[in-house]
Amino acid sequence: MAAARDQAFLAIEDVVKDFGGVKAVNHVSLDIAKGEIFALLGSSGCGKTTLLRMLAGFETPSAGRIVLNGMDLAGMEPYSCPINMMFQSYALFPHLTVWDNIAFGLKREGMPREQIAQRVEAMLKLVQLGTYAKRKPHQLSGGQQQRVALARSLAKRPQLLLLDEPLGALDKKLREETQIELVNIIRDVGVTCVMVTHDQEEAMTMATRIAVMSEGRILQVGAPHEIYETPATRFVADFIGNVNLMDGTLSVDEADHCVIACADCQHYVGHGITGTPGMAVSVAIRPEKMMLSRDAPAEPYNRTEGTVKALSYFGSFTVYHLGLASGAGLKVSLNNSQRHRDDEINTGDKVWAHWSQSAHVVLTQ
Ligand code: ATP
């Protein structure tokens, strides 16, 4: 019973938001459990901010319901809602100290002074900014400002914390450090969190589950590794990370394997898909699941020959861009685990890409 209630701590039930005929959010349903960090991920205009704004009470759904801990948000006064939103710009008051920024909402609520002082001190400790209490926001780094904003958002002990592109204003290195800090603080407090981001690495690093959105709809919901390793559609496979997508035809489908014929290779997949031979399917293979060799692999399956057209060096790994006989391209990513390779592969070389029978994701939509 408790488990069932926990599963739907936040229930988004068939929610629609129509802006003059444009459905920015189109029949979205989601159940979010208590304590989750849930990411809404999608490219610009997919409707993620509109959905977050409805959770914050800034917009009203055109249809459907949002239920938090058993209570319909539609029936709640905005100020009584146990929900707080942290914006990308942090929206700190520039003329107030860190201490007063954190205390602001508590004072407005009429909380007794003693209690405010205790709460602010606890928040400063939580975000490790105790020694910065007297500073103004412009005397802090971007990462520190972000932590003040988080402390202010958490000071009122919301049941639901909403984060709008929380780290969008930080540079890459600081963003990566802050992602982990932010997750640790949110976990310590135990608050349920919904965040919006267009940055897939941010969603993958921070979230317990991700909803991939496109054109107002949810395409897939899952843990980061599920979304990455078992995308349900071509769109999701292509949207998350790098992928080689190949169109083909199912030629054999048995319980323990299937064979898919594509223009440049025959795929032997180590499981059946219960499809009909002759049907059109796509195969998705991540570049890091492929290997390269100069000699042709013995098996006639799961291999293709190509010419290296370009290399992209990323330090820890290199992506080899191959041109295949059909004219299609293929990306293979190899770890640079050694400083120098004996047999370095260069632009113009003819090589074989090959992969195992568990590397594929077979997609029918
Ligand atoms: P971004 O990452 O660029 O903020 P998003 O995924 O958050 O994009 P939304 O801001 O939710 O997308 O917008 C979804 C769609 O709804 C867009 O087509 C947008 O133009 C439209 N839209 C958003 N707000 C309004 C509004 N107040 N009035 C009319 N249309 C709106």
Residues whose N, C-alpha, C, O or C-beta is under 5 A from the ligand:
A	BS01	ATP	F19 A24 S43 S44 G45 C46 G47 K48 T49 T50
